[in-house]
């Protein structure tokens, strides 16, 4: 999951950084650092974010569409 995906999924889910951080059990600062690319997203947190987004109604199909869109917009 890229930094862009984290931000786009967070916005789509209706979370601010603090709400996403609380749901994922991390600090708001960590979410901000991930979104700016200053920290890498580790696999354990990535799995937790997928769970959080899933509970907000964003499933694998939506995540794949956003990923495709973001990848195409880079080219």
C-alpha positions in Angstrom: 0.0 0.0 0.0 1.5 3.3 -1.1 1.4 6.6 0.8 -1.1 7.9 -1.7 -3.3 4.9 -1.2 -3.3 5.3 2.6 -4.5 8.9 2.2 -7.1 8.2 -0.5 -8.5 5.3 1.4 -8.6 7.3 4.6 -10.5 10.1 2.9 -12.9 7.7 1.2 -13.6 6.0 4.5 -14.4 9.4 6.0 -11.5 9.3 8.6 -9.2 12.1 9.6 -5.7 11.1 10.5 -6.5 11.0 14.2 -9.5 8.7 13.7 -7.6 6.3 11.4 -4.7 6.2 13.9 -7.0 5.5 16.8 -8.8 2.7 14.8 -5.4 1.2 13.8 -3.9 1.5 17.3 -1.1 3.9 16.3 -0.4 7.6 16.7 -1.7 10.3 14.4 1.9 11.4 13.9 2.7 7.9 12.4 -0.2 8.2 9.9 1.0 11.7 8.9 4.6 10.5 8.4 3.4 7.5 6.3 1.2 9.8 4.2 4.1 12.1 3.5 6.5 9.3 2.8 8.7 10.0 5.7 8.0 6.6 7.2 7.5 3.3 5.5 4.4 1.3 6.1 5.3 -2.0 7.7 3.3 -5.2 6.8 1.7 -5.5 10.3 0.3 -2.0 10.1 -0.7 -2.5 6.5 -2.8 -5.5 7.4 -4.4 -3.6 10.2 -5.2 -0.7 7.9 -6.9 -3.2 5.5 -9.0 -4.4 8.4 -9.9 -0.8 9.4 -10.9 0.1 5.9 -12.8 -3.1 5.5 -14.8 -2.3 8.6 -15.6 1.0 7.0 -17.0 -0.8 4.0 -14.0 -0.5 1.7 -13.2 -4.0 0.4 -10.6 -5.5 -1.8 -12.4 -4.6 -5.0 -12.5 -0.9 -4.1 -8.9 -1.0 -3.0 -7.8 -2.6 -6.3 -9.7 0.1 -8.3 -8.0 2.9 -6.3 -4.6 1.2 -6.7 -5.1 0.9 -10.5 -6.2 4.5 -10.7 -3.2 5.8 -8.7 -0.8 3.7 -10.8 -2.3 5.0 -14.1 -2.2 8.6 -12.9 1.6 8.3 -12.3 2.3 7.5 -16.0 
